[in-house]
Amino acid sequence: MILSPEEEAILAGEEGETRARMLEILVALGKVYGATRLIPIRSAQVSGASYKTIGHWGLDWLQHLDARVSVPTVLNPVGMDRSRWREMGISPEFARLQEEVLAAYQRLGVAMECTCTPYYLYLTRYGDHLAWSESSAVAYANSVIGARTNREGGPSALAAAILGRTPEYGLHLVPAREPQVVVRVEEGSRMTDAAHLGAIGYYAGKLVGSRIPMIEGIRPKKDHLKSLGAAMAASGAVALFHVKDITPEARIFHYQTSELEVIPVEYKEISDLMREVPVEAVALGCPQCSSEELTHIAELLAGREVQIPVYVFAAREIVARHPREVVAIEQSGARVFSDTCMVVSPAMERFQAIMVNSGKAFSYIPNMCGAAVRLGTTAECIDVATGRAAGRVP
Ligand code: F3S
C-alpha cells in the first residue's frame, strides 16, 4: 500500500501508540484485500458494543485505547436501554458492565447513540465512503442510499473512526458492485408488509450467500428495503443488493439474465415461513424502527391493550422525535426502548417463544435468545398481542 507521509508518521508512532496500532489494523486489512491506499470516510458505525457480545476481554481492550475518533461515529445497539434498563429486567451487574463499555467508547469520542439505523441520524449521500459494521446498516447504506462501505468488524470500524479513513477495496470500488445473481420474485405476490420482504430476504439470503443480487418482481418502499436487506444479510452475507428499477445503482449495471444464475422465489415459500406458533412476547423494530414504522405501530395500538409483553425498539433520537406516538404505544402497555434491540439484549432470553415482523430477527432469535420464533406482519403481531388473533401461549 502507498501511504502518505502523514500516515507513515502515524505508523511510526509519532501520534501515539493507539493511532499507530489502529493504522496497523487498516494497513493489514488493505494488504489482505489488495488495497493500494487509504481513503477518507464520512462516518463510522462500530459494532461490539453490547456487553452480552464482547464480554470482559472486549471491555478490557477498549479501556486501554488512548485516542479520539475523527469522524462522526455511533455504536451498534447495546445490551439495554440506558435509562430504562430496570424495566427490561436487566440485572444491576450487567447494567454496570454495560455502562463501563459505554464509558470506554465515550472517552474515545464516540457519540452515545446506539443504533443499527445510523442513516436516520447522519446525512449519508450517494457515493459517500463509510466504515459501518452492523450488517443491516451496511446493506441499507450500500443498496438504498448508494453509499460505499464494506462490512467492517468492530475493531476495523473503530480504527477507521479514529483515523478517519479506510482501505480502498471491495465495495468502495464501483466494479465490485455489479450484480452477480438474479433473484426473481413471483410477480403479483401480496408483499404489503415489511415482514413479507423480510421473509423474501430470509429465504433468498440463504441461496445468495455473499453474492450481490439483482432482485426483480418487487416494488418495495424504503422501510421494506430495510427489512429485505437486513434479512439477506442475516441468513446470507449480503452487503449490497439491487432492486430492478428501484435502488439507485440498479440502472448503472447492465446485466444479462442468461449469464447469471436465477433464483426464483414463490409466494408459497414466503407464506410457509409465516407459520403460526404460540408466543409469549412480541418484539418489533429489527432493524430499529423508522419514524413511519413507529407511527404505524402507534396507530395499530391506539385504544387497545396488550396482553403479553410487547417491546418496540428505535434509536433514541427517533424516539425523541415522536413523543406522542411513544405515549400512544405505551398507553397500550407496550414499551418503547432505545439503545438496544431484541437480539443483543439479554432481556428477551426469558421468553420461550417470540413473535417478530422481521426476517433478520426471525433468523437470529433462536440462536441468540434461545427462543422459538414466529414471523408475522406488524398488524398480525399487534393482533396476537392484544388478543384479537389467536397465537399467545395459553
Ligand atoms: Fe438492529 Fe438488533 Fe436487528 S442490531 S438489525 S435490531 S438484530
Boltz pocket constraint, residues with backbone or C-beta under 6 A from the ligand:
constraints:
  - pocket:
      binder: B
      contacts: [[A, 76], [A, 77], [A, 116], [A, 134], [A, 136], [A, 230], [A, 285], [A, 286], [A, 287], [A, 288], [A, 313], [A, 340], [A, 341], [A, 342], [A, 343], [A, 344], [A, 360], [A, 361], [A, 364]]
      max_distance: 6.0
